[in-house]
Amino acid sequence: MAARVDASGVAVGLARPPRRIVSLVPSITEILCALGLGDALVGVTVYCVEPRDVVRGKTRIGGEKDPDLEKIRALGPDLVIANIEENVRDDIDRLRAWSIPVWVTYPRTVAEGIRLIVELGELTGAQTRAAAMLRDIEPLHERVRAATARRPPVAVFYPIWRGPYMTINGDTYIHDMLHVCGARNIFADRPERYPTVTLDDVAARRPAVILLPDEPFRFRRAHLADFAKYTDVPAVRDGKATVRGKLGKDLSVEQGYQVARDVGLSLLATVRANLGSLDKVRRVVKVLGMVSSAEGFGDQPKVINGFSDLMVEVFGEGIGKHARSAVGMAELPVGIPVEIEMILEVE
């Protein structure tokens, strides 16, 4: 195989497609498995948890920042895949000094993340599967971009840490993911990639949505209390401070029910803004509820009941009762727990 240059500027040449791969990044692990390379994975980090049926039997080599290099060496890998930001350069240099090929990645945007699938497919000999994945993903990416381009961006605060609060600037993958999904990162202009901010700083920029992720800091619903006193901030006033995570792992059914209800309120606000009045809705025809679900979670219908019950409360049974599907998803955009699509009959 011809040598290729990775994100660190190093040419990596492989004599044949690798069959003993160590992944130092959870997202890379998931891509490799999607490419059909689960059997070739011999080592993963302690944070590689998906897909569970594949990674549960793999050797754990430590964390992204503190891998056990001797354990990696003992696995005899013919390829280690790392990331500039997630992993430590000295560790990568030491593996290379042992003549272990290391491919370093660094996607900075959603589009680059999509191209990473092609990159890894070419590197591992899985080009056919990579091409098939892109046939599904690229049209979805364009559809989302086209949809959000027609709407004004929503001001969003996205913290990554608490104590002190830290967030993201415009030169981050998370920023681009939010942008693609129709959000405006309120701290995009900060010069530091991961600036420290106070809650007063946040309040001054008046986010319409506060999105609390479950990593790297594990935000929980209890942390919404941090923002409670800022009642004039639109996100707090309108109940648009929300959490990320999976049902069955990070959130309970009851919490998921409330998230689905909040999604319903947001959709109703959009409908009213476009129609002028909810009185123009003749019937809620069909609802598709997508629930980010941990392995083994099967209560998606109970979660989407939060949305369905709201529709009946607002419109009554005659208009609000609807046909419905509630499905589990391995992942939803930017880690949100619930996404809902609905079809309405209107005047």
N, C-alpha and C positions, 0 to 999 in steps of 0.2 A: 504494500500500500504506500502511495506517495506521502511524503511528509507534509503535515499541515501546521500552520502557525496558530497557537492558541491566544487567549486574551492577555496573557502575560508576555507575549512576544517571542515565545520559545517554539521552535520547530519540533514537532513530535512525529516520529516515524514509527509505524508499526509494521512488522513483517506480515501479519495476518490479522483478521478480526479478533479482538480480545475475547477470551473465554474465562478469565478470572479477574473480575472487576471489583474494585473497592470504591464505594461512593462516600464522599465526605460531606454531602449536602442532601438533606431530606427531599427537596424538590427534584434533584437529579435522580435520586432513587426511584421516585414515582415515574419520571419520564422513562427511565431505563426499563422499568417493568411494563409500562404501556407499549414500549417498543418490542416487547416479547423477550427481554433479556433477563428475566428473573432468575433463571437457572445459572446464568453467567455471573451473577452477583455473589461474591464470596464474603464481603465485609461491608457493614453499614454502621452509621453512627447510632448512638443511643437515642437520638431524636428522630430517627427514621422509623415512623410508625405505620406508614401506609405504603402499599397495600398489606394489610396485616397477615393475610394468608401466605404471603411471600416472605416478608421480613422476619416473621417470628422464628424462622429456622436459620437465620443468618448470624454470622459471628459479629458481635458488637465491638467496635474498635475505639470506643470513647466518644467524646463530643467533637464538634467542629473545631473548637479552639484548643482542645487538649487531647488529641488522638494519641493512642498508644502506638507509636511508630514501629516498635519492635514487633508488636502483634500484627501490624499490617505487613511488615517484611516477611514474617513467618507464613503468611497466607500465600506467598508467592504470586502476587498479582501481576498480570501483564498489562494492566492499566489502572491508574487511580484517577478519579475525576474530582476536581476541587473547584473552589470559587475564590476570586480575589478578595471579596469582602467577608465571606463567611469563614475562611480558613487563614492560617498563619503562614506567612511567606517562609519563615525559617523551617517550618515543617515540610513544606513543599520542596525547598532546596535540599533538605536532608534526604528525602525519598529519592530525588533525582540523583543525588550523589551516590546512592546505592544502585543506580542504573534501573530504577523503577520508572517507567513512563508515567508522567503526570500530565493530564490535560486540564488546563485552568479555564474556567468560564467566567463571564461577567456581563450578563444581560442587564441593561439599564432601563429598558422600556418593554411594554407588552409585546410590541412587534419584534424586538430582539429576543424575547422569551420564546416566541413562536419559531423564530429562525433557529434557536438553540435546538429545537427538536430535529431539524434537518441536519444541523452540525453533528449532533450525537448519533443520528442515523448513519451518516457517512463515516464517522469515526469507527463505528462498531459493526458495520456491514448490514445495518437494518434499514437501508434506504427505502425499501418498498413499504414497510410499515410506517416509516416516518411520513412518506408521501400520502399515505392513506389518512393519517392523523391530520395532516394539513388540509386535506380536502374537506374535513369537517370543521376545523378550527378557523381557517382563514375567512370563510363566508360569515361565520358567527361574529368574528372580530369586526368585519366591515359593517355588518348589520347593526351592531351595537354603536359603532362610531357614527353611523348615519343617523340613528335614532337620537343619540345625545346631541348631535350637532344642531338639531331642530329645537332644542330646549335651552333656556338659560342655565348656566352652570349653578350648582348648589354649593354654597359655602360650607366646607367640612373641616372639622378639627379631628385629626387622627393622631392620638398619642401612641408612643411605643414604650413609654416607661412612666412609672409613678414613683415619686420620692427621690429626686425631683421629677416633675413632669418633663418629658422629652417628646419631641415630635419630628417631623420630616420637612426638608426643604424641597425645591423643585428638581433637584438633581438626584432623584431616587426612583427605584422601581415602583415603590408604593405610590408615589406621587403620580406616575404615569398611569398606573392602574386606576386610580381614582379619577384622573382626567378622562380616560377612555370611558369610564362609567358615568360621566356627566357631573363630576364633582370639581369644585375649585378649592384647592388646598390653601387654607388661610395663612399658612406660614411658608408658602412657596418662595417668598422673596428673601428669606433669611440666608445669610452667606454660609452658615454652617450646615452641613448635610443633616445632622441630627441635633438641632438646637434645644437648649434647655429653656423652658418657658414657665411663667407663673399662670395661675388660673385667672388672675386679673388681666394678663396679656391676652389670654384666650377670650375673655369676656369683651375686651375692647375691640376684637375683630369680629364679634357677633356671628358665630357660625350658626347656620340653619340646621346642621346635623352634627352630632358628636358621635364618632364611631370608635368604640372601644374594642381593640383586638384581644386575642387570647395568647399572643406571643409578640415580641419576646417577654413582655410583662403579661402575666396572666390576669387580665382585667375580669372582674365579675360584676354582676348586677349591683352588688353592694357599693361599688365604687361610683355609681351614679350620684350617690349622696355628696360627693365632692363638689358637684356643680349646683346643688339644690339652692344655694343662696343667690345665685345669679339669675333671678327670675325674669329679668328683662332681656336675657339672651334668647334669641328665637328658638334654638334647639331645646333649651330648658323649658321655656314658656309653652312650646308646642309639643313637648314630649318626644323630641327627636334625638334624644341621647340614647344610643343603643349599643349592644354588645355583639361581638363576633363569637363564633364557635360552632361546635357540632352538638346536635341533640343526642342524648345518650352518653355524652362524654363531658361536655362543658356546660350544657344547659339541661334543665329538667323539662318534662312535658308541660308543666304549668308555665314555666318561663317561655317556652316555645309558643304556647297558646297566646301569651301576651304579645310576643313579637309578631305573630301572624295577625293579631288584631291591630297592632300599630301599622303594619303594612297596609291593612285594609283602610285605615284612616287616611294614610298617605295617598292611596289610590283614589279614594273618594274625593279628596281635595283636588287631585288632578282632573278628575271627571268634572267636578263643579267648575273649575277654572276654564275648562274647554267648552262646556255646554251652557254655562251661565247659571244653571240650577240643577239640582239632583232630581227635580220633579220631571225632567225630560227623560229619565230612565224608565223604560217600560218593563224591562225584565233583565235580571242577571242570568245570562244563558248558560255559561260554562266557566268553570274555574280550574286552573291547573296550579296546584300547590307543590312547590319543590322544597324539600327539607334537607339541609346538610346533616347527614346522619353518620354516627359511628357504627362500626360493624356490630350487627345484631340488633340494632334499634328498629323496632317495627311499629311504633305508635305515630307514624306520620299523619294518619287521619285525625287523631286527637289533637295534634298541633294545629292543623289547618282548620279545625273547628273554631279556633279563635277568629279567623276570617269569616267563615260561614255564618257563625252566630251573629257577628256584627252586621252582615248584609241583611239578615232577617230582622234584626233590631231596627235598622235604619229604614228599610223598605217594606217590612211586613212579609209574611210568607208568600203571598201571591206574586210579588215581584222579586223578593230577595232569595227565595229558595231556588237552588240551581243544581245542575249536573256538575260532578266534581271528580277530579283525580288528585290523589295525594301520593307523591312518590319520593323515595329517598335518593339523595345525590351524594356522591363521594366528596364533592366540593362545590361551593358556589362562589361567585365573584367577590373578591376582597374579604372572603371568610364570613360573609353574612350567613345567618342560620336559616333564613326563610326567604324565598322569592315566590311571588305569586303573579300569575297572569290571569286576566278575566276577559270574557267576551260579554258585551252588553248589547241589548236591543234598545235603541233610543229613538225619540221622535225625529 
